[in-house]
């Protein structure tokens, strides 16, 4: 098996010096290491970003619930007034979700 493999790569390696073969092998090893490390960093950063976004959305939803604003309360007001009050309203799964950017309370 080994001799068969050696016979297959012999024409390729016969003209290449040992120094060049070592340089190619080293370059390939560094490239593989960088690929693995980059993939791990990407996955870690993506996970942290999603977790942070989830926490932010939950905090904003809890703040909206704690503020006591209901759909009945805002039905009579124009959306421009809500923008002046720094309140954002979004329909999510058929329910109205509110957020106040300046409040920091978390329920």
DSSP file (Angstrom, degrees, kcal/mol; ACC not computed):
  #  RESIDUE AA STRUCTURE BP1 BP2  ACC     N-H-->O    O-->H-N    N-H-->O    O-->H-N    TCO  KAPPA ALPHA  PHI   PSI    X-CA   Y-CA   Z-CA
    1    1 A X     >        0   0    0      0, 0.0     4,-2.1     0, 0.0     5,-0.2   0.000 360.0 360.0 360.0 -47.9    0.0    0.0    0.0
    2    2 A X  H  >  +     0   0    0      1,-0.2     4,-2.7     2,-0.2     5,-0.2   0.897 360.0  50.7 -67.1 -39.6    2.7    2.4    1.0
    3    3 A X  H  > S+     0   0    0      2,-0.2     4,-2.1     1,-0.2    -1,-0.2   0.862 108.7  52.3 -67.6 -33.8    4.9    1.5   -2.0
    4    4 A X  H  > S+     0   0    0      2,-0.2     4,-1.6     1,-0.2    -2,-0.2   0.920 111.5  46.2 -66.1 -43.4    1.9    2.1   -4.3
    5    5 A X  H  X S+     0   0    0     -4,-2.1     4,-2.0     1,-0.2    -2,-0.2   0.900 111.7  52.3 -63.6 -41.3    1.3    5.5   -2.8
    6    6 A X  H  X S+     0   0    0     -4,-2.7     4,-1.4     1,-0.2    -2,-0.2   0.888 107.8  51.6 -62.4 -38.6    5.0    6.3   -3.1
    7    7 A X  H  X S+     0   0    0     -4,-2.1     4,-0.5     1,-0.2    -1,-0.2   0.841 109.2  51.4 -67.4 -32.5    4.9    5.3   -6.8
    8    8 A X  H  < S+     0   0    0     -4,-1.6     4,-0.3     1,-0.2     3,-0.2   0.884 117.7  35.5 -71.8 -38.8    2.0    7.6   -7.4
    9    9 A X  H  X S+     0   0    0     -4,-2.0     4,-2.2     1,-0.2     3,-0.4   0.557  93.8  89.8 -94.2  -6.9    3.6   10.7   -5.8
   10   10 A X  H  X S+     0   0    0     -4,-1.4     4,-1.8     1,-0.2    -1,-0.2   0.895  85.3  52.2 -58.3 -43.0    7.2   10.0   -6.9
   11   11 A X  H  < S+     0   0    0     -4,-0.5     4,-0.5    -3,-0.2    -1,-0.2   0.853 112.9  46.6 -63.6 -29.8    6.9   11.9  -10.2
   12   12 A X  H  4 S+     0   0    0     -3,-0.4     3,-0.2    -4,-0.3    -2,-0.2   0.868 118.8  38.6 -76.9 -36.6    5.6   14.9   -8.3
   13   13 A X  H >< S+     0   0    0     -4,-2.2     3,-0.6     1,-0.2    -2,-0.2   0.607  96.8  78.9 -92.2 -11.3    8.2   14.9   -5.6
   14   14 A X  T 3< S+     0   0    0     -4,-1.8    -1,-0.2     1,-0.2    -2,-0.1   0.852 101.3  39.1 -65.7 -33.2   11.2   13.9   -7.8
   15   15 A X  T 3  S+     0   0    0     -4,-0.5     2,-0.5    -3,-0.2    -1,-0.2   0.499 102.7  84.3 -95.0  -4.0   11.6   17.4   -9.1
   16   16 A X  S <  S-     0   0    0     -3,-0.6     2,-0.0    -4,-0.2    -4,-0.0  -0.844  76.9-126.5-105.8 133.5   10.8   19.2   -5.9
   17   17 A X     >  -     0   0    0     -2,-0.5     4,-2.1     1,-0.1     5,-0.2  -0.279  21.9-114.2 -73.2 162.0   13.5   19.8   -3.2
   18   18 A X  H  > S+     0   0    0      1,-0.2     4,-2.5     2,-0.2     5,-0.2   0.884 116.4  55.8 -62.4 -39.2   13.0   18.7    0.4
   19   19 A X  H  > S+     0   0    0      1,-0.2     4,-2.2     2,-0.2    -1,-0.2   0.897 108.1  47.6 -61.6 -41.0   13.1   22.4    1.5
   20   20 A X  H  > S+     0   0    0      2,-0.2     4,-2.5     1,-0.2    -1,-0.2   0.895 110.6  51.6 -68.6 -39.6   10.2   23.2   -0.9
   21   21 A X  H  X S+     0   0    0     -4,-2.1     4,-2.4     2,-0.2    -2,-0.2   0.911 111.0  47.9 -62.4 -42.0    8.2   20.2    0.3
   22   22 A X  H  X S+     0   0    0     -4,-2.5     4,-2.6     2,-0.2    -2,-0.2   0.899 111.2  51.3 -65.4 -40.3    8.7   21.2    3.9
   23   23 A X  H  X S+     0   0    0     -4,-2.2     4,-2.4     2,-0.2    -2,-0.2   0.911 111.4  47.3 -63.6 -41.9    7.6   24.8    3.1
   24   24 A X  H  X S+     0   0    0     -4,-2.5     4,-2.4     2,-0.2    -2,-0.2   0.919 113.0  48.6 -65.5 -43.5    4.5   23.6    1.3
   25   25 A X  H  X S+     0   0    0     -4,-2.4     4,-2.2     2,-0.2    -2,-0.2   0.909 112.3  48.6 -63.0 -42.3    3.6   21.2    4.2
   26   26 A X  H  X S+     0   0    0     -4,-2.6     4,-2.4     2,-0.2    -2,-0.2   0.913 111.2  50.0 -64.0 -43.1    4.1   24.0    6.8
   27   27 A X  H  X S+     0   0    0     -4,-2.4     4,-2.4     1,-0.2    -2,-0.2   0.908 111.0  49.2 -61.7 -42.9    2.0   26.4    4.7
   28   28 A X  H  X S+     0   0    0     -4,-2.4     4,-2.4     2,-0.2    -1,-0.2   0.897 111.1  50.0 -64.3 -40.2   -0.8   23.9    4.5
   29   29 A X  H  X S+     0   0    0     -4,-2.2     4,-2.3     2,-0.2    -2,-0.2   0.909 111.9  47.3 -65.4 -42.0   -0.6   23.2    8.3
   30   30 A X  H  X S+     0   0    0     -4,-2.4     4,-2.6     2,-0.2    -2,-0.2   0.908 111.9  50.8 -65.4 -42.0   -0.8   26.9    9.1
   31   31 A X  H  X S+     0   0    0     -4,-2.4     4,-2.0     2,-0.2    -2,-0.2   0.911 111.2  48.0 -62.9 -42.4   -3.7   27.4    6.7
   32   32 A X  H  X S+     0   0    0     -4,-2.4     4,-2.2     2,-0.2    -1,-0.2   0.906 112.3  49.3 -64.8 -41.6   -5.6   24.5    8.2
   33   33 A X  H  X S+     0   0    0     -4,-2.3     4,-2.6     1,-0.2     5,-0.2   0.927 111.3  48.7 -64.0 -45.0   -5.0   25.9   11.7
   34   34 A X  H  X S+     0   0    0     -4,-2.6     4,-2.5     1,-0.2    -1,-0.2   0.871 110.0  52.8 -63.1 -36.8   -6.1   29.4   10.8
   35   35 A X  H  X S+     0   0    0     -4,-2.0     4,-2.2    -5,-0.2    -1,-0.2   0.933 111.8  44.6 -63.8 -46.4   -9.3   27.9    9.2
   36   36 A X  H  X S+     0   0    0     -4,-2.2     4,-2.2     2,-0.2    -2,-0.2   0.928 115.3  47.2 -65.1 -45.5  -10.2   26.0   12.3
   37   37 A X  H  X S+     0   0    0     -4,-2.6     4,-2.4     1,-0.2    -2,-0.2   0.909 112.2  50.2 -64.2 -42.2   -9.5   28.9   14.7
   38   38 A X  H  X S+     0   0    0     -4,-2.5     4,-2.5    -5,-0.2    -1,-0.2   0.905 110.2  50.2 -63.0 -41.1  -11.4   31.4   12.5
   39   39 A X  H  X S+     0   0    0     -4,-2.2     4,-2.3    -5,-0.2    -1,-0.2   0.909 111.3  48.7 -64.2 -41.2  -14.4   29.0   12.4
   40   40 A X  H  X S+     0   0    0     -4,-2.2     4,-2.2     2,-0.2    -2,-0.2   0.906 112.2  48.3 -65.3 -41.6  -14.4   28.7   16.2
   41   41 A X  H  X S+     0   0    0     -4,-2.4     4,-2.7     2,-0.2     5,-0.3   0.920 111.2  51.0 -64.5 -43.4  -14.1   32.4   16.7
   42   42 A X  H  X S+     0   0    0     -4,-2.5     4,-2.5     1,-0.2     5,-0.2   0.931 111.5  47.0 -59.6 -47.0  -17.0   33.0   14.3
   43   43 A X  H  X S+     0   0    0     -4,-2.3     4,-2.1     2,-0.2    -1,-0.2   0.904 113.8  48.3 -63.5 -41.6  -19.2   30.5   16.0
   44   44 A X  H  X S+     0   0    0     -4,-2.2     4,-2.3     2,-0.2    -2,-0.2   0.936 113.8  45.2 -65.0 -47.4  -18.4   31.9   19.5
   45   45 A X  H  X S+     0   0    0     -4,-2.7     4,-2.5     1,-0.2    -2,-0.2   0.903 112.9  51.2 -65.1 -41.2  -19.0   35.6   18.4
   46   46 A X  H  X S+     0   0    0     -4,-2.5     4,-2.3    -5,-0.3    -1,-0.2   0.907 110.9  48.8 -61.9 -41.8  -22.2   34.7   16.6
   47   47 A X  H  X S+     0   0    0     -4,-2.1     4,-2.3    -5,-0.2    -2,-0.2   0.917 112.4  47.5 -64.9 -43.6  -23.5   32.8   19.7
   48   48 A X  H  X S+     0   0    0     -4,-2.3     4,-2.5     2,-0.2    -2,-0.2   0.897 111.8  50.8 -64.7 -40.1  -22.7   35.7   22.0
   49   49 A X  H  X S+     0   0    0     -4,-2.5     4,-2.4     2,-0.2    -2,-0.2   0.918 111.4  47.1 -64.7 -43.9  -24.3   38.2   19.7
   50   50 A X  H  X S+     0   0    0     -4,-2.3     4,-2.5     2,-0.2    -1,-0.2   0.896 112.5  50.1 -64.6 -39.7  -27.5   36.2   19.4
   51   51 A X  H  X S+     0   0    0     -4,-2.3     4,-2.4     2,-0.2    -2,-0.2   0.910 111.4  48.6 -64.3 -42.3  -27.6   35.8   23.2
   52   52 A X  H  X S+     0   0    0     -4,-2.5     4,-2.3     2,-0.2    -2,-0.2   0.899 111.9  49.1 -64.4 -41.0  -27.1   39.5   23.7
   53   53 A X  H  X S+     0   0    0     -4,-2.4     4,-2.5     2,-0.2    -2,-0.2   0.908 110.6  50.3 -65.6 -41.8  -29.8   40.3   21.2
   54   54 A X  H  X S+     0   0    0     -4,-2.5     4,-2.4     2,-0.2    -2,-0.2   0.917 111.4  48.5 -61.6 -43.7  -32.2   37.8   23.0
   55   55 A X  H  X S+     0   0    0     -4,-2.4     4,-2.5     2,-0.2    -2,-0.2   0.901 111.7  50.0 -63.0 -41.0  -31.5   39.4   26.4
   56   56 A X  H  X S+     0   0    0     -4,-2.3     4,-2.4     2,-0.2    -2,-0.2   0.914 111.4  47.8 -64.7 -43.3  -32.0   42.9   24.9
   57   57 A X  H  X S+     0   0    0     -4,-2.5     4,-2.3     2,-0.2    -2,-0.2   0.906 112.9  48.7 -65.4 -40.5  -35.3   41.9   23.4
   58   58 A X  H  X S+     0   0    0     -4,-2.4     4,-2.5     2,-0.2    -2,-0.2   0.909 111.1  50.2 -65.1 -41.9  -36.5   40.3   26.6
   59   59 A X  H  X S+     0   0    0     -4,-2.5     4,-2.1     1,-0.2    48,-0.2   0.908 111.9  47.9 -62.8 -42.2  -35.5   43.3   28.7
   60   60 A X  H  X S+     0   0    0     -4,-2.4     4,-2.1     2,-0.2    40,-0.2   0.893 111.9  49.6 -66.7 -39.4  -37.4   45.6   26.3
   61   61 A X  H  X S+     0   0    0     -4,-2.3     4,-2.3     2,-0.2    -2,-0.2   0.916 111.2  49.0 -65.9 -42.4  -40.5   43.4   26.4
   62   62 A X  H  X S+     0   0    0     -4,-2.5     4,-2.4     1,-0.2    -2,-0.2   0.882 110.5  51.5 -63.9 -37.9  -40.4   43.3   30.2
   63   63 A X  H  X S+     0   0    0     -4,-2.1     4,-1.5     2,-0.2    -1,-0.2   0.900 109.2  50.5 -64.0 -41.2  -40.1   47.1   30.3
   64   64 A X  H  X>S+     0   0    0     -4,-2.1     5,-0.7    34,-0.4     4,-0.6   0.910 111.7  47.0 -64.7 -41.9  -43.1   47.4   28.0
   65   65 A X  H ><5S+     0   0    0     -4,-2.3     3,-0.9     1,-0.2    -2,-0.2   0.911 112.5  50.0 -65.4 -41.4  -45.2   45.1   30.2
   66   66 A X  H 3<5S+     0   0    0     -4,-2.4    -1,-0.2     1,-0.2    -2,-0.2   0.756  99.7  66.2 -69.3 -23.6  -44.1   46.9   33.4
   67   67 A X  H 3<5S-     0   0    0     -4,-1.5    -1,-0.2    -5,-0.1    -2,-0.2   0.715 100.3-132.7 -74.0 -18.6  -44.9   50.4   31.9
   68   68 A X  T <<5 +     0   0    0     -3,-0.9     2,-0.4    -4,-0.6    -3,-0.1   0.582  50.2 151.4  82.0   8.9  -48.6   49.5   31.8
   69   69 A X      < -     0   0    0     -5,-0.7    -1,-0.3     4,-0.1     2,-0.3  -0.610  22.5-174.1 -75.0 129.5  -49.2   50.7   28.2
   70   70 A X     >  -     0   0    0     -2,-0.4     4,-1.5    -3,-0.1     5,-0.2  -0.756  39.0-109.0-119.2 168.6  -52.1   48.7   26.6
   71   71 A X  H  > S+     0   0    0     -2,-0.3     4,-1.4     1,-0.2    -1,-0.1   0.879 119.2  55.6 -64.9 -37.1  -53.5   48.6   23.1
   72   72 A X  H  4 S+     0   0    0      1,-0.2     4,-0.5     2,-0.2    -1,-0.2   0.867 105.4  53.6 -61.9 -35.9  -56.6   50.4   24.3
   73   73 A X  H  4 S+     0   0    0      1,-0.2     3,-0.4     2,-0.1    -1,-0.2   0.882 114.6  38.2 -67.9 -38.6  -54.5   53.2   25.7
   74   74 A X  H >< S+     0   0    0     -4,-1.5     3,-1.3     1,-0.2    -1,-0.2   0.595  92.4  85.8 -93.1  -8.8  -52.7   53.9   22.4
   75   75 A X  T 3< S+     0   0    0     -4,-1.4    -1,-0.2     1,-0.3    -2,-0.1   0.833  92.4  48.1 -60.7 -31.2  -55.6   53.3   20.0
   76   76 A X  T 3  S+     0   0    0     -4,-0.5     2,-0.3    -3,-0.4    -1,-0.3   0.547 100.3  79.8 -86.4  -6.6  -56.7   57.0   20.4
   77   77 A X  S <  S-     0   0    0     -3,-1.3     2,-0.1    -4,-0.1     5,-0.0  -0.800  81.2-117.4-105.6 142.5  -53.2   58.5   19.9
   78   78 A X    >>  -     0   0    0     -2,-0.3     4,-1.2     1,-0.1     3,-0.8  -0.380  26.6-116.5 -71.1 155.6  -51.4   59.1   16.6
   79   79 A X  H 3> S+     0   0    0      1,-0.2     4,-1.9     2,-0.2     5,-0.1   0.789 112.4  64.7 -65.2 -27.1  -48.2   57.2   15.9
   80   80 A X  H 3> S+     0   0    0      1,-0.2     4,-1.8     2,-0.2    -1,-0.2   0.855  99.4  53.0 -65.0 -32.9  -46.2   60.5   15.8
   81   81 A X  H <> S+     0   0    0     -3,-0.8     4,-1.6     2,-0.2    -1,-0.2   0.884 106.9  51.9 -68.1 -37.8  -47.1   61.1   19.4
   82   82 A X  H  <>S+     0   0    0     -4,-1.2     5,-2.7     1,-0.2    -2,-0.2   0.878 107.5  52.8 -64.8 -36.6  -45.7   57.7   20.4
   83   83 A X  H ><5S+     0   0    0     -4,-1.9     3,-1.3     1,-0.2    -1,-0.2   0.891 106.8  52.2 -65.5 -38.6  -42.5   58.6   18.5
   84   84 A X  H 3<5S+     0   0    0     -4,-1.8    -1,-0.2     1,-0.3    -2,-0.2   0.849 108.2  51.5 -64.2 -33.5  -42.2   61.8   20.5
   85   85 A X  T 3<5S-     0   0    0     -4,-1.6    -1,-0.3     2,-0.1    -2,-0.2   0.390 116.1-117.5 -84.2   4.4  -42.6   59.8   23.7
   86   86 A X  T < 5 +     0   0    0     -3,-1.3    15,-1.2     1,-0.2     2,-0.5   0.871  67.3 142.3  61.5  39.3  -39.8   57.4   22.6
   87   87 A X  E   < -A  100   0A   0     -5,-2.7     2,-0.5    13,-0.2    -1,-0.2  -0.950  35.5-160.8-112.5 128.6  -42.2   54.5   22.5
   88   88 A X  E     -A   99   0A   0     11,-3.0    11,-1.7    -2,-0.5     2,-0.4  -0.930   5.3-165.1-109.1 131.7  -41.9   51.9   19.8
   89   89 A X  E     +A   98   0A   0     -2,-0.5     2,-0.4     9,-0.2     9,-0.2  -0.961  10.1 175.1-118.8 133.2  -44.8   49.6   19.1
   90   90 A X  E     -A   97   0A   0      7,-2.9     7,-3.9    -2,-0.4     2,-0.6  -0.994  29.8-128.4-136.9 141.4  -44.6   46.4   17.0
   91   91 A X  E     +A   96   0A   0     -2,-0.4     2,-0.5     5,-0.2     5,-0.2  -0.826  32.4 177.5 -90.5 121.9  -47.1   43.7   16.2
   92   92 A X  E >   -A   95   0A   0      3,-3.7     3,-1.8    -2,-0.6    -2,-0.0  -0.974  67.2 -19.5-131.0 116.0  -45.6   40.3   17.0
   93   93 A X  T 3  S-     0   0    0     -2,-0.5    -1,-0.1     1,-0.3     3,-0.1   0.878 127.8 -51.4  54.2  42.3  -47.6   37.1   16.6
   94   94 A X  T 3  S+     0   0    0      1,-0.2     2,-0.3     0, 0.0    -1,-0.3   0.432 121.3 103.4  79.9  -1.8  -50.8   39.1   16.6
   95   95 A X  E <  S-A   92   0A   0     -3,-1.8    -3,-3.7    -5,-0.0     2,-0.5  -0.880  73.4-119.4-115.3 147.8  -49.9   40.9   19.8
   96   96 A X  E     -A   91   0A   0     -2,-0.3     2,-0.4    -5,-0.2    -5,-0.2  -0.729  27.7-164.0 -87.1 127.2  -48.8   44.5   20.2
   97   97 A X  E     -A   90   0A   0     -7,-3.9    -7,-2.9    -2,-0.5     2,-0.3  -0.934   4.6-161.7-114.9 135.0  -45.3   44.8   21.8
   98   98 A X  E     -A   89   0A   0     -2,-0.4   -34,-0.4    -9,-0.2     2,-0.3  -0.801   7.4-173.4-116.2 155.6  -44.1   48.1   23.2
   99   99 A X  E     -A   88   0A   0    -11,-1.7   -11,-3.0    -2,-0.3     2,-0.5  -0.987  13.5-160.4-148.4 140.5  -40.7   49.4   24.0
  100  100 A X  E >   -A   87   0A   0     -2,-0.3     3,-0.8   -40,-0.2   -13,-0.2  -0.972  10.8-156.9-119.5 113.9  -39.4   52.6   25.7
  101  101 A X  T 3  S+     0   0    0    -15,-1.2    -1,-0.1    -2,-0.5   -14,-0.1   0.800  88.4  51.3 -61.6 -32.8  -35.7   53.2   24.9
  102  102 A X  T 3  S+     0   0    0    -16,-0.3    -1,-0.2     2,-0.0     2,-0.2   0.694  89.1  91.8 -85.3 -17.3  -35.0   55.3   27.9
  103  103 A X    <   -     0   0    0     -3,-0.8   -40,-0.1     1,-0.1    -3,-0.1  -0.504  48.4-174.3 -79.9 148.8  -36.4   53.0   30.6
  104  104 A X        +     0   0    0     -2,-0.2     2,-0.2   -41,-0.1    -1,-0.1   0.257  38.7 123.0-125.1   9.3  -34.1   50.5   32.3
  105  105 A X        -     0   0    0    -42,-0.1     2,-0.5   -45,-0.1   -39,-0.1  -0.518  41.2-161.8 -78.0 142.6  -36.3   48.5   34.5
  106  106 A X              0   0    0     -2,-0.2   -47,-0.1   -44,-0.1   -46,-0.1  -0.991 360.0 360.0-125.4 125.5  -36.4   44.7   34.0
  107  107 A X              0   0    0     -2,-0.5    -1,-0.1   -48,-0.2   -48,-0.1   0.466 360.0 360.0 -85.7 360.0  -39.2   42.6   35.3
